[in-house]
Amino acid sequence: MSVPTLAEQRTRLAEAVAAVRSHSDLEPRVAIVLGTGLGGLANEIEVEAAIPYEEIPHFPLSTVETHTGRLLLGRLGGVPVAAMQGRFHRYEGYTLQQIALPVRVLRRLGAEVLVASGACGGMHPLWEAGDLVLLDDHLNLLGDNPLVGPNDDELGPRFPDMSEPYDRALQAAAEAVALDEGIVLRRGVYAAVTGPNLETRAEYRMLRAAGADVVGMSTVPEVIAARHAGMRVMAVCIITDMCLPDALQPADVQAIIRTAMEAEPRLTRLVRRVIEDL
């Protein structure tokens, strides 16, 4: 698929924003990607509008069974938010430019902060399945970048700085909440890979040697787009399975789902309190 021209980018963004505005004039302060572990947070949002992705021009459609595919606009603890129920992945066939569009729409609607969650495999030998990991940095190994193509200076600079992709103040807030709530919260480096297959033992060794603590198939495209647009970012993932190359076991999908469900209440409490305290 060819990279859209600048005019095409602006038209698609404007049409998507207008479609959302036709449902609600709420100006969200926080954009939330309700990935794995944050599904329950949707039930705590005072929803003013729930818009199916099909009704937003140029939005990708989520093909993952557990992802609903709606944009929620409302308030969480009094804070205006926009929450994506369902995210998109490179392995679904979407370009990273397509995956970045929803983040840009939410930024144009007014969001200043992006909070994202997701599942990941754990490679740190001292961590365990079910642990929450606050992302401190990442490795983009997706073979692409959402900023490839003509740069729209109205969105952000051609060469955005990525020395601190994850906001330190938000990290400190999350760690303070975790301490208060008695939640184990790790901090680490996330490696983003294309998937959909899981990694080989040699690939896990390579990722670990490169400095990664966890590995997943999402999050980084949204983070890059958000930072390009000047948003503050916080991302937390749930270790749903351990990926230790010398003790690697075949993936157990049911165990992964169970682990994510057990961790969800902790992640929901953590994110809700961070957002409420903004």
TAGI-V316337 format. One record per residue. N is the residue number from 1. SS is DSSP state (@ for helix, = for strand, . for the rest). PHI is phi as a letter, one per 30 degrees, with the letter a starting at -180 (* if undefined). OMEGA is omega in whole degrees, -180 to 180 (NA if undefined). Layout:
BEGIN
[[N:SS:PHI:OMEGA] [N:SS:PHI:OMEGA]]
END
This chain:
BEGIN
[[1:.:*:-178] [2:.:d:178] [3:.:d:-179] [4:.:d:176] [5:.:d:179] [6:@:d:179] [7:@:d:179] [8:@:d:178] [9:@:e:-177] [10:@:d:179] [11:@:d:-179] [12:@:d:180] [13:@:d:-179] [14:@:d:-179] [15:@:d:179] [16:@:d:179] [17:@:d:-180] [18:@:d:180] [19:@:d:178] [20:@:d:-179] [21:@:d:179] [22:.:d:179] [23:.:c:-176] [24:.:a:176] [25:.:c:179] [26:.:d:177] [27:.:c:-177] [28:.:d:173] [29:.:c:-177] [30:=:b:172] [31:=:c:-177] [32:=:b:172] [33:=:c:-177] [34:.:d:176] [35:.:d:179] [36:.:e:177] [37:.:j:-180] [38:.:c:-179] [39:@:e:-178] [40:@:d:-180] [41:@:d:179] [42:@:e:-179] [43:@:d:-178] [44:@:c:179] [45:.:d:172] [46:=:d:-169] [47:=:d:174] [48:=:c:179] [49:=:a:176] [50:=:b:-171] [51:=:c:175] [52:=:d:180] [53:@:e:-179] [54:@:d:-178] [55:@:c:179] [56:.:c:-177] [57:.:e:174] [58:.:i:175] [59:.:d:171] [60:.:d:177] [61:.:c:-179] [62:.:d:179] [63:.:c:179] [64:.:d:-172] [65:.:e:-175] [66:.:d:-178] [67:.:c:-171] [68:.:d:-179] [69:.:j:178] [70:=:b:172] [71:=:c:-180] [72:=:c:174] [73:=:c:-178] [74:=:l:-177] [75:=:b:177] [76:=:b:-176] [77:.:h:-180] [78:.:i:-179] [79:=:c:178] [80:=:d:-176] [81:=:b:169] [82:=:b:-174] [83:=:b:178] [84:=:c:174] [85:=:d:-176] [86:.:j:179] [87:.:b:-172] [88:.:b:-175] [89:.:b:177] [90:@:d:-176] [91:@:d:176] [92:@:d:179] [93:.:j:180] [94:.:d:172] [95:.:d:178] [96:@:d:175] [97:@:d:177] [98:@:d:-179] [99:@:d:-179] [100:@:d:-174] [101:@:e:-179] [102:@:e:178] [103:@:d:180] [104:@:d:176] [105:@:d:-179] [106:@:d:176] [107:@:d:-180] [108:@:d:178] [109:@:d:177] [110:.:k:-176] [111:.:d:179] [112:.:c:-176] [113:=:b:173] [114:=:c:174] [115:=:c:-177] [116:=:b:175] [117:=:b:179] [118:=:a:175] [119:=:c:177] [120:=:a:173] [121:=:c:-177] [122:=:c:179] [123:.:c:178] [124:.:d:-173] [125:.:d:-178] [126:.:c:179] [127:.:c:-176] [128:.:b:173] [129:.:d:-177] [130:.:j:177] [131:.:d:172] [132:=:c:-179] [133:=:b:175] [134:=:d:-176] [135:=:d:180] [136:=:c:-180] [137:=:a:179] [138:=:b:172] [139:=:c:177] [140:=:d:180] [141:.:c:-178] [142:.:d:180] [143:.:i:-179] [144:.:a:-179] [145:.:b:-179] [146:.:d:-179] [147:.:c:177] [148:.:d:-179] [149:.:j:-180] [150:.:e:179] [151:.:d:175] [152:.:c:-178] [153:.:d:177] [154:.:d:179] [155:.:d:-177] [156:.:l:-175] [157:.:d:178] [158:.:e:-176] [159:.:b:-177] [160:.:d:178] [161:.:d:179] [162:.:b:-179] [163:.:d:176] [164:.:b:-178] [165:.:d:-178] [166:.:c:-170] [167:.:d:-176] [168:@:d:179] [169:@:d:177] [170:@:d:176] [171:@:d:180] [172:@:d:179] [173:@:d:180] [174:@:d:-180] [175:@:d:177] [176:@:d:178] [177:@:d:-180] [178:@:e:179] [179:@:d:-179] [180:@:d:-176] [181:@:c:-177] [182:.:i:-179] [183:.:c:174] [184:.:d:-179] [185:=:b:177] [186:=:d:173] [187:=:b:-176] [188:=:a:-177] [189:=:c:-177] [190:=:c:174] [191:=:c:179] [192:=:c:179] [193:.:b:-174] [194:.:d:-173] [195:.:i:3] [196:.:d:177] [197:.:d:173] [198:.:d:-171] [199:.:d:174] [200:.:d:177] [201:@:e:-179] [202:@:d:179] [203:@:d:176] [204:@:d:178] [205:@:d:180] [206:@:d:-179] [207:@:d:179] [208:@:d:179] [209:@:d:180] [210:.:d:176] [211:.:j:-178] [212:.:d:175] [213:.:c:180] [214:=:b:-179] [215:=:b:179] [216:=:a:-173] [217:.:b:-176] [218:.:a:168] [219:.:i:-173] [220:@:d:178] [221:@:e:179] [222:@:d:180] [223:@:d:180] [224:@:d:180] [225:@:d:-180] [226:@:d:180] [227:@:d:176] [228:@:e:-178] [229:.:d:176] [230:.:i:180] [231:.:d:170] [232:=:d:-171] [233:=:b:168] [234:=:b:178] [235:=:b:179] [236:=:b:177] [237:=:b:177] [238:=:c:172] [239:=:d:-178] [240:=:c:176] [241:=:a:180] [242:=:c:-174] [243:.:b:-179] [244:.:c:-169] [245:@:e:-178] [246:@:d:177] [247:@:b:-173] [248:.:d:177] [249:.:c:176] [250:.:e:-178] [251:.:d:177] [252:.:c:-174] [253:@:e:-179] [254:@:d:178] [255:@:d:178] [256:@:d:179] [257:@:d:179] [258:@:d:-180] [259:@:d:180] [260:@:d:-179] [261:@:d:180] [262:@:d:-178] [263:@:d:-173] [264:@:e:-180] [265:@:d:179] [266:@:d:-180] [267:@:d:179] [268:@:d:178] [269:@:d:-178] [270:@:d:-175] [271:@:d:-180] [272:@:e:-178] [273:@:d:178] [274:@:d:-179] [275:@:d:-179] [276:@:d:-177] [277:.:d:-179] [278:.:d:NA]]
END
